[in-house]
Amino acid sequence: MKRELKESFEIRVAGTEDWYSMTVPGSAMDTLVKAGVLPDPYYGENEYQVREFFRNDFDIRGHFTVSPEEFKAGHMLLVFNGIDTVADLYLNGHKLGHTENMHRRFTFDIKKYAKEGDNLLEIHLASPLNFIESYKPAKGREIHMCNTGTMPGNQYIRKPHCMFGWDWGPQLPDAGIFREIELVTYEKARLMDTLIRQKHEEGQVTLTMTTDVEKDADAKVKLTYEVMDPDGKLLYLGEDSSVKIEEPRLWWPHGSGEQPLYTVRVLMESEGEEAQEKLYRIGLRTVTVSREDDEWGQEFAITVNGKKIFARGADYIPDDCYYSRLTREVFLRDVQAAVFANFNCLRIWGGGYYPADEFYDLCDEYGILLWQDLMYACNIYDLTESFKENIVEEARDNILRFRNHASLGLICGNNELESAWTDWTAMKCHAPSLKRDYLIQFEYLLANVVKETAPDAFYWPSSPSSGGSFDKPNDDNRGDAHYWDVWHGQLPFSEYLNHYFRFCSEFGFQSLPSIKTIETFTEEKDRNLFSKVMESHQKNPAANGKILYYLSETFRYPRDLSGLTFLSQILQGYAMKVATEHWRRNRGRCMGSIYWQFNDNWPVASWSSMDYYGRYKALHYMARVFNEAVAGSIRKEGNTMGFWISNESLKEAAVEVKVSLKDLDFKVLYEETVSGTVAPLSAVDLLTKDFSELIEGRSEQVFVTMEYKVTDKETGKTEERCEFETFVPVKHLELKDPELTVSCAEDGTVTISAKSFAPYCMVEGVNEDIIWDSNVLAMTDGNAKVLHPVKGVVPGVKPEIRVYDVYHTYA
């Protein structure tokens, strides 16, 4: 029997008299901000005051009742699914134990301390700041490096690194109980985890289930397995742990097929006690990473059901600095946003945390493959014996939770540690034994945990890596790569076209969040890019200057902050579009485009495509188009343009492409149409055209469009889309006032038309956060464009909207 304990909890600053009612899951920051003791850390510069508050220790106490039936049970356990972080735990005055890992699940046997009736649970949480600052490594093994925006010593505690800051996040190392506390009772046996392995053969899949049971020596148990198909039809019920499924319905990532989920029910019966059961929803699929040698080096291709998939997505970070707020509702928002942008993949970044079970469930349902980092990033670790034991148990705890999920694509040891050791100046002055320990930690200890607990999962030692052992980890021609010369190196967007990574798992460009988001943390006087508050909500040094530098290369200087916000988002979207389309055109050589980053953990200027409040930036809308399974793109080289179709679907696509050269008043100066068939999982250049003669003397008054129709040859369904390109930067185009005509219906449907070329138009809800099925439009002809709302419209309330376009940012 199991139940959650969450009532009657209180928290106080240790050594004080004032207790505050606390929800569980909950935290010191969440409770004390609500109580008015602490200011909102996301507003203004309050972050720094709240950060220093975590030099305090905290006490939590809670009462719970043990029933007569529970008290009589042979075994009684308290299970803590998430303690943040350094804690001593007591029950009725007796010490249960000590914890030092937020990523682990801790279980304590309380049979000898529990009482029938009222019980008092007390938890003393030690200051995380004092913990890392007082840590003393062995002589000669001191660690000096500190990643941008983070607090020194954060690698000494097993807590999300980004709680101590990052170059997009605040330094808010909260403390509390961020996941459920459970009271578990049983007589002699407890049902634990089941490993479900799949063997795929022609026309059938065999499931083999291995179940762990904790039991007394004299306990006798019976295990029964039930398997149901996605429609709920019973396929098997019995004690055989090997089950054949005929005519299996395969699980595919989003954009490649459907996501049917089978249910496996494991039932344990033991004499004298209530039966226990666990349910698993699984997708029938094979997933690995192909590393075949080829003409360019060695490929890195996520392979699902034997098909090499081009991975399209972004890097996921924690959605909040309040970890108890990370609920199913937030995860649903995230996964639906990923599907909206036509992702088939998310990379769970190693500087954050392991998401809750609901996150993996939703990725299964919606078809989002997961690149799962273990929680290590941009650091050096002191691999003591106690640290080894701690991290092995951490890996085991979490892999047991997510190993059976259809969405699990691969497990990666860490973020950027291997390349840091080979490339970062800050790593050079550290003890050779620390570098040796890297290999022990990620290529032996944790690799073995993955092999033991998830034997069918692909393990990759680091990201980026060419395979481990410090062998050119950021090699363009092997493994995965992180590329930052565009942005950090301030190279132009065209530099992406010079690289053909086998799989780019990090690259990015910053933008400002919505002006609505800026208004949540500023006063009117702060709304200048270089005010103290705005700079406090920009954690990457010199980044605001980089935004202006890149803006100067493409657009004219905007007249106000809202215009700057809009243009920064267009720049960001265009940068990611240039890179992703290039790598998709080179499908086969490159097999993944995962941009940094998907989301935010507070309101901030960052690389995200969806901000803290779930508001889609321009990039997110643009990604919906450039990540389409069948997508058109224009390859520009001087005045020559290639018109490509990338087909990442499993079906052949019939395509008709119309290429037009137009003046800014939409007059067609040249037109050509070409048709073709694009094979599944391929990219084709359908037409290449040199426009030099046609644009001579008027390159600033013309643009090119690629209108294309895609027909599914099986269903006959046709979709129409349009791409555009210019011969000069937009700042040099002789744009006119497009005289936009905009209307918004009560249901949120927006109609826009223009009298002249408007390269980027974006609609925003003033009061509601409306998401439309399309946005960030190019007005390339006189026809009206219609935006249909997806969510955010309040029934019965006609939305107020505002429209941004390039011309009016400076005119």
Secondary structure, DSSP 8 states (H G I E B T S, - for coil): -EEEE-SSEEEEETT-S--EEE-SSEEHHHHHHHTTSS--TTSTTHHHHHHHHTTS-EEEEEEEEE-HHHHHSSEEEEEES-EESEEEEEETTEEEEEEEBTTS-EEEE-TTT--SEEEEEEEEE--HHHHHHH----TT-------TT--TTGGGSBS-GGGB--SSS-B----EE-S-EEEEEESSEEEEEEEEEEEEETTEEEEEEEEEEEE-TT--EEEEEEEE-TTS-EEEEES-SEEEEES--B---TTTS----EEEEEEEEETTS--EEEEEEE-B--EEEE--EETTEE--EEEETTEEE-EEEEEE--S-S-GGG--HHHHHHHHHHHHHTT-SEEEE-TTS----HHHHHHHHHHT-EEEEE-S-BS------HHHHHHHHHHHHHHHHHHTT-TTEEEEES-BSHHHHHHH-GGGTTS-HHHHHHHHHIIIIIHHHHHHHH-TTS-EESSBSBSSSTTS-TT-TTBSBEE--TTTTT---GGGGGG---S-EEE-B--B---HHHHHHH--GGG-STTSHHHHHT--STTHHHHHHHHHHHHS---SSHHHHHHHHHHHHHHHHHHHHHHHHHTBTTB-EEEEB-S--SSS--BS-SB-TTS-B-HHHHHHHHHTSSEEEEEEEETTEEEEEEEE-SSS-EEEEEEEEEEETT--EEEEEEEEEEE-TTEEEEEEEEE-HHHHTT-TTSEEEEEEEEEEETTT--EEEEEEEEESS-GGGS-------EEEE-TTS-EEEE-SS-EEEEEEEESSS--EESS-SEEE-SSS-EEE-EEE---TT----EEEEESHHHH-
